[in-house]
């Protein structure tokens, strides 16, 4: 790891029967901005320039005071443990956090927001099927939002999730 590159920690998940890791796409993208460290569930808090909370399984509705519904999918125990034990430590240390899909939802829940457990909409059958249009409001080269919500482009993306933010958390 070079000294002048940013340290980017990404929460890892079970990728095989005896393996923890991240997707190649996450590794390739975030390596454009710094050195990626995979955070295992049992690691100590790291000195990071950015913490990435990846997408993934549903957020446990019990965490925001809701009764699990029939459409609620399996939760990931590694993510749930990180969200409840480690995430508060990174927030207390003022580490910048980038939440992707599930990651943004768990941040909302951490700050006392709630989620819709199921939002029926057009879903991708696989990760290559692009079903939603997205306005680009951020400068991906700087990992920063642009002023005044300026749209710099649009693109299409897949959609594998079905939960979304209901009530926005505070802070």
N, C-alpha and C positions, 0 to 999 in steps of 0.2 A: 504494500500500500504506500503510495507516495504521500509526502507530508503536505502538499498543497491541495490535494484532492479532498472533497467532502467525504465524510463518513456517513453512509446511508444504511440504516438497519431496516430489514424487512422481516416481519414476523413469518417464520416458517411454519409449514404444516406437514402432516403425514403424506408422503408421496409414494410410499410403498410399504410393504409389510414391516420393514425394519429401517425405513429411511425418512428423514425430514428434509424439506427443501422448499424451493420456490419454482415458479415456471420460468422457462427460458426467456419468455417475453419480458417479464419483470426484470430479470437480470440484465438483459441487453439494453432495455430502456434506461434503467436507473444507473447503469454503468456509464452512460453518456455524461452524467453529472457528478459522479464520484465513485468511491469504492464501496461495493455492496457487501454487507455482512448479514448472514442469515441468523436470525435470532431464534434460538431453540427455547423451548418452554422453561428449562431449568437454568437459563443463563442469568447473570446479574445484569443490573442496569448498565448500559454502555454509554460512553461519552459520544453522542451522535450529533451530526449536523441536521439530520432529518430522520424521522421514524415513519415508515410506510406501513399502514394497516391495509392488508390486501382484501380483495373480494373473497367470497367463499360462501359457506353454509349460512343458514338463517341465524339471526341473533336470537338468543333464548328470550321469549316473551316474559318469562318470570322476572327478568332483570328490569323491565319497565312496568311491572305490576299488572300484566295482562294474563289471562287464562290462555294456554296454548289452544289453537284452533286446528281443525282437521287439515287445513292446507299448510300448516307450519311444518317445514321440513326438519330433518335431523340437524342438530347443532353440532359444531365442532368443539370438542372439549379442550383442545389446545388453544383455540382462539378465545373461548369463553374464559379460560384461566388467565390468559394474557390480559384480556379486557378488564377483568376484575382485580387482578393482583398487580400486574406490571404497568399497565397503561396509566394508572394514577401516579405512579412514581415518575414516569416520563413527563407527564403534565406538570407535576410539582417541580421538575428540573428545568422547565421551560424549553423543552426540546420541540422544535417545529414538527408538526404531524401532518401527513398527507394521507387521507382516507380514500380508498377506492371502493366504490359500491358498498359492500358490507362494512368496510372500514369507516366510511362516513356515517353509516347507520349506527355503528357502535359508539362513535364519538357523540352522536346526538343522544343516545341512551345514557352515556356517561354523564352528560350535562342535563339529565332529567327530562329529556324529550321522550316521545313515544314513536312507535312505528305502526303502519298498517301491516298486518301479518300476511295479507294476500291482496295483491292488486292485479286482477286479470287484465292482461294486455297481450299484444303480439310478442311471442317469444321465439328465440332462435332455436332451431333443432340441433344445431352444433355451433361452435365458435366462429365458423366461417360465414354463417348466414347473417347478413346485415339487414336489420329490420327497423332501426330507429335513426332519425336524423338528429344531429347534435350541433349546437352552436359552439364554436371554439371561443372562449372568453379568456384564455390564458396563453401566456408565452411559454411554450414548452421548453424552449432553450434556457430560460431562466427559472423555470418552475415557479412562475409568478403570475397572478391575475393582472389583467390589464385595467387601467383606470376607467371608471364610469361604465363598466360592463360592456366595453367595446367588443363587437363581434369581429374577429379577424378571419373567420372562415367557417365553413360547415363541413361535416363529414357524416358518414353512416357508420353505425356500430351494431354489434350483436347485442342481445339482451337475454341473459340467462337467469336473471333474478326476478323475484316477484314481491319483495318487500320494499317499502319506501317510508320516508319520514312522514309522520302524521302531525304531531305537535313538536315544534322546534324547541330544543333545549335552550337553557340560558347560558350566556358567556361564550 
